[in-house]
Amino acid sequence: MLALERQRKIIELIQREKTVKVVQLSKQFEVTEETIRRDLEKLAKQGIVQKTYGGALLVSRSEEKEKDMEDPSFDHRIKENATGKEKIGRAIARLLGNQETIALDSSTTCLEVAKQLPQDKTFTIITNSVSAMTILSQYKGVTAISTGGTLRSTSLSLIGPTAKSNILNYYADKAIISCKGIDLKRGVMESNELEKEIKQSFIAVAKEVILAVDHAKINKSTIHKLMELKEVSYIVTDEPLDKEWEETCAKNKIKIIVAE
């Protein structure tokens, strides 16, 4: 039986039974448990099932709706707090030094950085953003490097093992990263695991990390932990942070920049 046919039958089984076990599926389809785990991993990435300990269960309609809210489309995100993102992008662009190598993620906030790079400086920019590559091509002083990888249409980003592997071949002076939430106790959070892995690769090769985060993401938690607060060099946001945040950032030697 081909993998696609087996996965289709697994979906039918989960829709009927609501939950399945790896051991059960391994016996039923006469394949190894590792093969079944790979099948469930693929279905989980497609948003069809949710992996559980030793098995999987069907993603309900309410969970699908919640997932869409956590990870909305690129067109939707680019309209959210557009003024705040523009301010953040402009403030971050001022932090970048001449001839630096910059890692830039695929967020709409980081796209604003690409739009506002100073014309009198030169940069090498590594990005997994298809939209950013288009904008960067308009600069004479920018060498733009794509991570390569698999296109994720909802975010116009490049993800997957190829992108991760390529990123790790570079060194960056600064990584400019956005996120889905930032929390005093939980740290920096991301809603999509594949995007999280790419951002973590950028962080791993960078000397400094600039976190681009608008006010709506402060004190918000999501499912995946991206990094600890202490790994951040700068927080650039569009509204002042409260005293507790200021004290925590001072303790962790994080510079706060409120964009104007």
VOBA-1610 file (N, C-alpha, C; in pm, whole numbers, padded with zeros to 5 digits, always signed):
BEGIN
Met+00084-00120+00000Met+00000+00000+00000Met+00087+00125+00000Leu+00057+00220-00087Leu+00132+00344-00094Leu+00104+00431+00027Ala+00200+00518+00060Ala+00188+00603+00178Ala+00063+00691+00173Leu+00035+00750+00057Leu-00082+00838+00045Leu-00212+00764+00068Glu-00220+00642+00017Glu-00341+00562+00038Glu-00355+00525+00185Arg-00243+00489+00247Arg-00247+00454+00390Arg-00290+00574+00474Gln-00237+00691+00442Gln-00273+00811+00516Gln-00420+00846+00497Arg-00472+00823+00377Arg-00614+00848+00352Arg-00700+00756+00438Lys-00659+00630+00448Lys-00733+00534+00530Lys-00722+00567+00679Ile-00606+00621+00719Ile-00589+00663+00858Ile-00685+00778+00890Ile-00697+00871+00797Ile-00790+00984+00816Ile-00933+00932+00830Glu-00972+00839+00744Glu-01107+00782+00750Glu-01130+00714+00884Leu-01027+00644+00932Leu-01038+00573+01060Leu-01052+00671+01176Ile-00973+00778+01174Ile-00979+00877+01282Ile-01113+00951+01279Gln-01164+00979+01160Gln-01294+01045+01149Gln-01405+00959+01208Arg-01387+00829+01196Arg-01487+00735+01248Arg-01469+00710+01397Glu-01344+00688+01438Glu-01317+00650+01576Glu-01282+00768+01667Lys-01248+00883+01607Lys-01209+01007+01677Lys-01068+01003+01734Thr-01017+00884+01766Thr-00882+00871+01818Thr-00822+00738+01776Val-00691+00735+01757Val-00623+00611+01717Val-00491+00598+01792Lys-00439+00474+01795Lys-00311+00446+01859Lys-00211+00397+01755Val-00085+00433+01775Val+00021+00392+01683Val+00030+00241+01673Val+00025+00174+01786Val+00036+00027+01788Val-00077-00036+01707Gln-00197+00013+01727Gln-00315-00037+01655Gln-00298-00020+01504Leu-00256+00099+01461Leu-00240+00127+01319Leu-00127+00045+01258Ser-00021+00025+01334Ser+00092-00054+01286Ser+00050-00196+01253Lys-00031-00255+01339Lys-00079-00391+01317Lys-00180-00395+01202Gln-00269-00297+01199Gln-00374-00296+01098Gln-00318-00281+00956Phe-00217-00195+00940Phe-00161-00169+00807Phe-00034-00248+00778Glu+00008-00327+00878Glu+00124-00415+00862Glu+00250-00338+00822Val+00274-00228+00894Val+00396-00149+00877Val+00453-00122+01015Thr+00574-00069+01019Thr+00637-00042+01148Thr+00570+00075+01220Glu+00590+00080+01351Glu+00535+00191+01428Glu+00599+00324+01385Glu+00725+00320+01348Glu+00794+00440+01302Glu+00729+00495+01175Thr+00688+00406+01085Thr+00618+00448+00963Thr+00487+00517+00997Ile+00414+00462+01093Ile+00287+00523+01135Ile+00312+00659+01198Arg+00416+00670+01278Arg+00448+00800+01340Arg+00476+00906+01234Arg+00546+00865+01128Arg+00573+00959+01019Arg+00444+01000+00949Asp+00353+00904+00931Asp+00223+00934+00871Asp+00147+01036+00956Leu+00144+01013+01086Leu+00071+01102+01176Leu+00136+01240+01183Glu+00269+01242+01176Glu+00341+01369+01175Glu+00302+01452+01053Lys+00293+01385+00939Lys+00255+01455+00816Lys+00112+01506+00824Leu+00021+01425+00876Leu-00119+01466+00888Leu-00134+01579+00990Ala-00050+01576+01094Ala-00054+01683+01195Ala-00010+01815+01135Lys+00094+01811+01050Lys+00143+01933+00986Lys+00040+01991+00890Gln-00046+01904+00838Gln-00153+01949+00748Gln-00275+02000+00826Gly-00268+01987+00960Gly-00378+02035+01043Gly-00497+01943+01050Ile-00479+01817+01007Ile-00591+01722+01004Ile-00607+01652+01138Val-00494+01616+01199Val-00498+01546+01327Val-00411+01620+01428Gln-00432+01586+01553Gln-00346+01636+01661Gln-00277+01516+01724Lys-00145+01520+01729Lys-00071+01408+01786Lys-00091+01404+01937Thr-00105+01283+01990Thr-00114+01262+02133Thr-00009+01159+02173Tyr+00004+01133+02301Tyr+00100+01033+02346Tyr+00057+00895+02296Gly+00135+00839+02205Gly+00106+00706+02153Gly+00002+00700+02044Gly-00040+00816+01993Gly-00142+00812+01888Gly-00177+00949+01835Ala-00306+00966+01799Ala-00353+01093+01744Ala-00503+01101+01757Leu-00555+01222+01750Leu-00700+01242+01751Leu-00737+01344+01644Leu-00864+01346+01609Leu-00913+01433+01503Leu-00917+01577+01552Val-00871+01670+01470Val-00882+01813+01502Val-01026+01856+01480Ser-01088+01910+01584Ser-01229+01951+01574Ser-01240+02082+01498Arg-01362+02114+01458Arg-01385+02239+01384Arg-01350+02360+01470Ser-01379+02351+01600Ser-01347+02465+01687Ser-01197+02483+01699Glu-01123+02371+01701Glu-00977+02378+01706Glu-00921+02435+01577Glu-00985+02398+01464Glu-00941+02452+01335Glu-00962+02603+01331Lys-01076+02646+01385Lys-01104+02789+01387Lys-01004+02863+01474Glu-00972+02803+01590Glu-00874+02864+01680Glu-00738+02871+01615Lys-00702+02765+01542Lys-00574+02761+01472Lys-00567+02873+01369Asp-00676+02895+01294Asp-00680+03001+01195Asp-00663+03138+01259Met-00720+03154+01379Met-00708+03281+01449Met-00565+03303+01496Glu-00497+03194+01538Glu-00360+03204+01584Glu-00264+03226+01468Asp-00298+03177+01351Asp-00208+03182+01237Asp-00282+03231+01113Pro-00328+03357+01113Pro-00408+03409+01001Pro-00326+03426+00875Ser-00394+03454+00765Ser-00328+03466+00636Ser-00236+03588+00631Phe-00146+03585+00534Phe-00051+03696+00515Phe-00126+03826+00486Asp-00226+03820+00399Asp-00304+03940+00363Asp-00374+03999+00485His-00421+03912+00573His-00487+03959+00695His-00386+04024+00789Arg-00272+03958+00808Arg-00172+04008+00903Arg-00110+04140+00859Ile-00092+04158+00730Ile-00025+04280+00682Ile-00110+04405+00708Lys-00241+04386+00729Lys-00330+04498+00757Lys-00341+04527+00906Glu-00303+04433+00990Glu-00315+04450+01135Glu-00211+04549+01186Asn-00257+04652+01256Asn-00169+04753+01317Asn-00060+04797+01219Ala-00100+04830+01099Ala-00003+04867+00995Ala+00083+04987+01035Thr+00022+05084+01103Thr+00096+05203+01146Thr+00203+05166+01248Gly+00166+05082+01345Gly+00262+05039+01447Gly+00378+04962+01387Lys+00347+04874+01293Lys+00452+04795+01229Lys+00547+04883+01148Glu+00491+04984+01084Glu+00574+05077+01006Glu+00672+05150+01098Lys+00623+05194+01214Lys+00709+05261+01311Lys+00820+05168+01360Ile+00783+05045+01391Ile+00880+04947+01438Ile+00985+04920+01331Gly+00940+04904+01208Gly+01033+04879+01098Gly+01133+04991+01081Arg+01086+05115+01093Arg+01173+05232+01078Arg+01275+05237+01193Ala+01230+05208+01315Ala+01320+05212+01431Ala+01428+05104+01420Ile+01391+04986+01375Ile+01488+04878+01362Ile+01589+04909+01252Ala+01543+04965+01143Ala+01633+04999+01032Ala+01745+05091+01078Arg+01714+05177+01177Arg+01816+05269+01230Arg+01923+05196+01311Leu+01891+05078+01360Leu+01987+05002+01442Leu+02091+04927+01360Leu+02070+04918+01232Leu+02155+04834+01147Leu+02278+04910+01100Gly+02394+04847+01118Gly+02519+04910+01080Gly+02560+04880+00937Asn+02640+04967+00882Asn+02688+04950+00745Asn+02766+04820+00729Gln+02742+04749+00621Gln+02809+04625+00584Gln+02777+04508+00678Glu+02671+04520+00756Glu+02632+04409+00843Glu+02557+04301+00764Thr+02564+04179+00819Thr+02484+04068+00767Thr+02363+04052+00859Ile+02245+04054+00800Ile+02120+04055+00876Ile+02036+03932+00841Ala+01986+03865+00943Ala+01888+03757+00923Ala+01749+03815+00946Leu+01662+03798+00850Leu+01530+03861+00853Leu+01422+03756+00836Asp+01330+03746+00932Asp+01226+03643+00920Asp+01114+03687+00825Ser+01011+03605+00814Ser+00907+03625+00712Ser+00785+03700+00764Ser+00793+03758+00883Ser+00678+03827+00940Ser+00648+03957+00866Thr+00524+04004+00881Thr+00486+04130+00817Thr+00554+04249+00885Thr+00587+04235+01013Thr+00661+04342+01081Thr+00802+04354+01025Cys+00867+04241+01003Cys+01002+04243+00946Cys+01001+04288+00800Leu+00889+04269+00734Leu+00877+04318+00597Leu+00889+04471+00595Glu+00840+04535+00701Glu+00852+04681+00711Glu+00998+04724+00726Val+01078+04640+00790Val+01222+04670+00800Val+01283+04672+00661Ala+01248+04571+00581Ala+01301+04563+00444Ala+01263+04686+00363Lys+01145+04739+00387Lys+01098+04856+00311Lys+01171+04984+00349Gln+01229+04986+00471Gln+01283+05112+00522Gln+01433+05109+00547Leu+01505+05023+00481Leu+01650+05018+00495Leu+01712+05149+00445Pro+01815+05199+00514Pro+01880+05322+00469Pro+01951+05301+00335Gln+01935+05396+00247Gln+01991+05385+00112Gln+02142+05407+00110Asp+02197+05470+00215Asp+02339+05503+00215Asp+02426+05395+00280Lys+02368+05279+00310Lys+02444+05170+00370Lys+02431+05045+00283Thr+02526+04952+00303Thr+02520+04825+00231Thr+02496+04712+00331Phe+02421+04613+00290Phe+02388+04500+00377Phe+02389+04369+00299Thr+02414+04262+00371Thr+02384+04128+00321Thr+02268+04078+00405Ile+02159+04042+00340Ile+02039+04002+00414Ile+01996+03862+00375Ile+01987+03776+00476Ile+01942+03638+00458Ile+01798+03631+00505Thr+01709+03585+00420Thr+01567+03583+00459Thr+01495+03462+00401Asn+01390+03421+00471Asn+01302+03316+00419Asn+01170+03375+00372Ser+01168+03508+00354Ser+01047+03577+00311Ser+01048+03602+00161Val+00950+03549+00092Val+00938+03572-00053Val+00909+03719-00080Ser+00823+03779+00002Ser+00788+03920-00015Ser+00908+04010+00007Ala+00988+03979+00109Ala+01106+04061+00138Ala+01208+04052+00025Met+01224+03935-00035Met+01319+03920-00145Met+01283+04014-00261Thr+01155+04028-00287Thr+01110+04118-00394Thr+01147+04263-00363Ile+01125+04303-00239Ile+01158+04440-00198Ile+01308+04463-00197Leu+01384+04367-00146Leu+01530+04382-00136Leu+01596+04392-00273Ser+01532+04336-00373Ser+01589+04340-00509Ser+01596+04482-00563Gln+01524+04574-00500Gln+01520+04713-00547Gln+01635+04798-00491Tyr+01709+04742-00395Tyr+01821+04816-00335Tyr+01952+04784-00407Lys+02026+04888-00443Lys+02156+04866-00507Lys+02260+04817-00406Gly+02245+04858-00280Gly+02345+04825-00179Gly+02316+04700-00099Val+02217+04623-00139Val+02179+04503-00063Val+02208+04376-00143Thr+02280+04285-00078Thr+02295+04149-00131Thr+02193+04062-00060Ala+02093+04015-00132Ala+01985+03937-00073Ala+02007+03788-00096Ile+02001+03711+00011Ile+02020+03567+00004Ile+01893+03497+00052Ser+01837+03413-00032Ser+01719+03336+00006Ser+01762+03207+00077Thr+01685+03169+00177Thr+01715+03044+00248Thr+01683+02921+00164Gly+01600+02939+00060Gly+01549+02822-00009Gly+01451+02749+00081Gly+01398+02639+00035Gly+01305+02561+00116Gly+01169+02546+00051Thr+01074+02501+00130Thr+00938+02475+00083Thr+00849+02596+00108Leu+00775+02638+00006Leu+00689+02756+00020Leu+00569+02727+00108Arg+00549+02811+00208Arg+00428+02808+00290Arg+00340+02923+00244Ser+00232+02889+00175Ser+00153+02990+00104Ser+00085+03090+00196Thr+00046+03048+00317Thr-00026+03139+00406Thr+00061+03253+00456Ser+00192+03233+00460Ser+00282+03337+00510Ser+00382+03384+00405Leu+00375+03324+00285Leu+00472+03353+00179Leu+00615+03338+00232Ser+00634+03231+00309Ser+00765+03205+00369Ser+00820+03071+00320Leu+00951+03056+00333Leu+01019+02932+00298Leu+01056+02859+00426Ile+01016+02734+00434Ile+01033+02658+00558Ile+01091+02521+00527Gly+01109+02439+00631Gly+01151+02301+00612Gly+01300+02280+00629Pro+01344+02153+00617Pro+01484+02117+00643Pro+01585+02185+00551Thr+01549+02208+00427Thr+01642+02276+00335Thr+01671+02417+00383Ala+01566+02489+00418Ala+01583+02626+00469Ala+01666+02627+00597Lys+01634+02538+00690Lys+01708+02531+00816Lys+01855+02503+00793Ser+01884+02406+00708Ser+02022+02367+00680Ser+02100+02481+00616Asn+02038+02550+00522Asn+02105+02661+00454Asn+02136+02777+00549Ile+02044+02807+00638Ile+02065+02916+00735Ile+02188+02889+00820Leu+02206+02765+00861Leu+02316+02730+00951Leu+02452+02738+00884Asn+02455+02764+00755Asn+02582+02783+00684Asn+02631+02928+00690Tyr+02551+03016+00751Tyr+02585+03158+00753Tyr+02608+03208+00896Tyr+02663+03329+00903Tyr+02676+03402+01029Tyr+02608+03537+01010Ala+02536+03583+01111Ala+02468+03712+01102Ala+02507+03801+01219Asp+02523+03929+01191Asp+02547+04025+01299Asp+02421+04042+01383Lys+02308+04048+01315Lys+02181+04066+01385Lys+02073+03978+01321Ala+01988+03920+01405Ala+01867+03851+01358Ala+01748+03937+01398Ile+01664+03967+01302Ile+01543+04045+01329Ile+01425+03948+01325Ile+01363+03931+01441Ile+01263+03827+01459Ile+01135+03888+01515Ser+01021+03846+01463Ser+00893+03880+01524Ser+00836+03753+01587Cys+00721+03763+01649Cys+00665+03647+01719Cys+00515+03664+01731Lys+00449+03564+01787Lys+00305+03571+01807Lys+00269+03616+01948Gly+00367+03612+02039Gly+00340+03656+02175Gly+00467+03660+02258Ile+00465+03743+02361Ile+00579+03753+02452Ile+00526+03765+02594Asp+00579+03679+02682Asp+00525+03667+02817Asp+00641+03670+02917Leu+00620+03735+03030Leu+00726+03749+03129Leu+00778+03615+03180Lys+00689+03519+03196Lys+00729+03389+03250Lys+00763+03288+03141Arg+00688+03289+03033Arg+00706+03187+02929Arg+00804+03226+02820Gly+00838+03353+02813Gly+00934+03396+02711Gly+00867+03436+02581Val+00938+03411+02471Val+00891+03450+02338Val+00822+03331+02273Met+00701+03352+02220Met+00617+03242+02174Met+00586+03253+02024Glu+00562+03137+01963Glu+00526+03129+01821Glu+00411+03030+01806Ser+00322+03054+01709Ser+00205+02968+01694Ser+00225+02853+01596Asn+00323+02865+01508Asn+00345+02761+01407Asn+00482+02696+01428Glu+00484+02565+01439Glu+00608+02494+01470Glu+00713+02508+01359Leu+00670+02504+01234Leu+00764+02513+01123Leu+00828+02652+01115Glu+00748+02756+01138Glu+00802+02891+01141Glu+00897+02907+01261Lys+00859+02847+01372Lys+00943+02853+01492Lys+01082+02797+01465Glu+01088+02684+01396Glu+01217+02620+01368Glu+01307+02708+01282Ile+01248+02777+01184Ile+01327+02867+01099Ile+01379+02984+01182Lys+01294+03042+01264Lys+01335+03155+01347Lys+01444+03114+01445Gln+01434+02994+01500Gln+01537+02946+01592Gln+01671+02928+01520Ser+01666+02891+01394Ser+01789+02878+01315Ser+01852+03016+01294Phe+01771+03115+01265Phe+01822+03253+01252Phe+01887+03298+01383Ile+01820+03271+01493Ile+01871+03310+01625Ile+02005+03243+01653Ala+02017+03117+01614Ala+02138+03039+01642Ala+02262+03094+01574Val+02246+03160+01459Val+02363+03207+01384Val+02389+03357+01404Ala+02310+03422+01488Ala+02322+03567+01503Ala+02393+03607+01632Lys+02468+03715+01623Lys+02536+03770+01739Lys+02437+03840+01831Glu+02343+03913+01773Glu+02240+03983+01849Glu+02102+03952+01792Val+02001+03957+01879Val+01863+03932+01837Val+01778+04055+01864Ile+01717+04106+01759Ile+01624+04218+01771Ile+01482+04162+01760Leu+01404+04179+01865Leu+01266+04129+01865Leu+01171+04241+01828Ala+01104+04224+01715Ala+01006+04322+01667Ala+00868+04278+01712Val+00808+04353+01804Val+00681+04307+01861Val+00590+04426+01889Asp+00472+04427+01828Asp+00379+04538+01854Asp+00303+04513+01985His+00235+04616+02032His+00173+04613+02165His+00072+04500+02183Ala+00008+04455+02075Ala-00095+04351+02085Ala-00037+04216+02126Lys+00094+04200+02112Lys+00157+04071+02142Lys+00221+04066+02280Ile+00221+04179+02351Ile+00277+04183+02485Ile+00183+04111+02582Asn+00241+04029+02669Asn+00164+03950+02767Asn+00070+03850+02700Lys+00110+03800+02585Lys+00031+03700+02514Lys+00113+03572+02499Ser+00048+03458+02522Ser+00114+03328+02508Ser+00049+03248+02396Thr+00130+03169+02327Thr+00078+03076+02228Thr+00142+02940+02253Ile+00130+02848+02159Ile+00162+02709+02186Ile+00311+02675+02189His+00392+02740+02104His+00533+02700+02090His+00627+02804+02148Lys+00722+02758+02228Lys+00823+02850+02283Lys+00932+02871+02180Leu+00957+02997+02146Leu+01059+03031+02047Leu+01195+03050+02112Met+01200+03126+02220Met+01327+03148+02290Met+01300+03209+02427Glu+01403+03208+02511Glu+01397+03272+02642Glu+01413+03423+02623Leu+01358+03499+02716Leu+01373+03644+02710Leu+01520+03685+02714Lys+01599+03613+02792Lys+01741+03650+02808Lys+01821+03637+02679Glu+01766+03571+02577Glu+01834+03559+02448Glu+01815+03683+02361Val+01725+03772+02402Val+01692+03891+02323Val+01787+04005+02357Ser+01836+04075+02256Ser+01922+04192+02275Ser+01841+04321+02280Tyr+01744+04333+02190Tyr+01658+04451+02182Tyr+01512+04407+02170Ile+01424+04481+02237Ile+01280+04471+02210Ile+01238+04604+02149Val+01189+04598+02027Val+01142+04719+01959Val+00990+04707+01946Thr+00919+04800+02007Thr+00773+04794+02010Thr+00714+04931+01981Asp+00582+04938+01973Asp+00517+05063+01933Asp+00449+05137+02047Glu+00449+05078+02167Glu+00393+05145+02284Glu+00480+05116+02405Pro+00486+05208+02502Pro+00571+05187+02621Pro+00532+05060+02697Leu+00631+04992+02753Leu+00607+04874+02836Leu+00585+04917+02980Asp+00516+04833+03058Asp+00491+04869+03197Asp+00616+04848+03283Lys+00606+04885+03410Lys+00721+04883+03500Lys+00778+04742+03516Glu+00690+04642+03525Glu+00737+04504+03543Glu+00820+04459+03424Trp+00776+04497+03305Trp+00853+04464+03185Trp+00986+04538+03182Glu+00984+04665+03221Glu+01107+04743+03222Glu+01209+04682+03318Glu+01162+04639+03435Glu+01251+04580+03535Glu+01307+04446+03486Thr+01222+04365+03423Thr+01267+04235+03372Thr+01369+04254+03260Cys+01344+04348+03173Cys+01437+04373+03063Cys+01570+04426+03115Ala+01565+04514+03214Ala+01688+04566+03273Ala+01769+04454+03337Lys+01700+04363+03406Lys+01766+04250+03470Lys+01834+04160+03368Asn+01773+04145+03251Asn+01827+04058+03146Asn+01910+04134+03042Lys+01938+04262+03072Lys+02020+04347+02984Lys+01961+04357+02842Ile+01828+04369+02838Ile+01757+04387+02711Ile+01727+04535+02693Lys+01765+04590+02581Lys+01736+04730+02552Lys+01596+04743+02493Ile+01518+04835+02548Ile+01382+04859+02499Ile+01382+04984+02412Ile+01326+04972+02294Ile+01311+05087+02205Ile+01163+05101+02171Val+01105+05215+02206Val+00966+05243+02171Val+00966+05327+02044Ala+00918+05270+01937Ala+00921+05336+01807Ala+00826+05456+01803Glu+00869+05561+01736Glu+00787+05682+01726Glu+00751+05711+01581
//
